[in-house]
Amino acid sequence: MTIKPLADRVLLKAVEAEETTASGLFIASSAQEKPEIKEVVAVGPGGKIDGEEVEMFVKPGDKVIVASYSGTNVKLDGEEFIIVKQSDILAIAE
């Protein structure tokens, strides 16, 4: 099964948290911060939404920062994803 976002929705997955520090120290999983950066997996087509034309600015593979507590969490084939509106994406991390 696959997930194909509709309208101005974007499918994201979490980027793995760092397990070591820059100096090489191991970080226990309980001490790791939840990643704020997510990777775009799939993008809806955009189009006319609520009477306004919406252009999609993100593409699969982009790393993005999303607003806290936004979107809908989805679990598929053991992987966790989040579906958000493009307007919930705050920035593209380059």
Summary of the structure (lengths in Angstrom):
residues: 94
radius of gyration: 15.1
end to end distance: 30.4
largest distance: 52.7
contacts: 227
relative contact order: 0.30
helix: 3%
strand: 45%
